[in-house]
Amino acid sequence: MSTVKYNQTSPYYQTAISQNGNYLGSWVPPTVPAAYSDKLITINQTYNLRPDLLAHDLFGDARLWWVFAMRNPNTLRDPLGDFITGTQIFLPDAGLLKTALGL
């Protein structure tokens, strides 16, 4: 298997693809490191069911919406359906995240 040429903002960036390119190998999830600089917030109505909007506002890239689920796996088991007003989540430090993802 060879490395997929997904963009670094994709949750599949590190996942291998078959030689013929027909299917992905076992998913290798990217690491979203926890840090003391992470902030605990409560999702407000503006971002209800819209992790893409929060990712855009925090990181400048809506394609990083999946980062919240990776950082809060016990809270956001459904990364879209659980992203609702009143839910508390940790926001990863933008600088550390971008370094971890190679952005």
C-alpha positions, 0 to 999 in steps of 0.5 A, a space after each residue: 500500500 502507498 500513502 494517499 495524496 489527501 490534503 493535510 486538512 483531511 482526516 484521511 491524510 495518513 491512511 494508505 490506499 491500495 496499489 490500484 487505488 480502488 480502496 483505502 486501507 485501515 484508517 490511521 486517524 490523525 493526532 489532535 494533541 491535548 494541551 494546557 492551552 486548550 479551552 473548554 467552551 459551550 457550543 452556542 446557537 451560532 455553531 449548533 450542528 455546524 462544526 465547519 463554521 467554528 473550524 472556519 472561525 478558529 482555524 481559518 479552514 472549515 475543512 478542519 471540522 473533524 478536529 473537534 470530534 478527534 479532540 472530544 471523542 467521548 462527547 462528540 461520538 457523532 461529530 455532527 449530530 452531537 455538535 449541539 447548543 449547550 454541549 461543552 467541548 475542548 478547543 485545541 490550540 490552533 498553533 499546536 494543531 497546525 503544527 501537528 497536522 503539518 499545516 
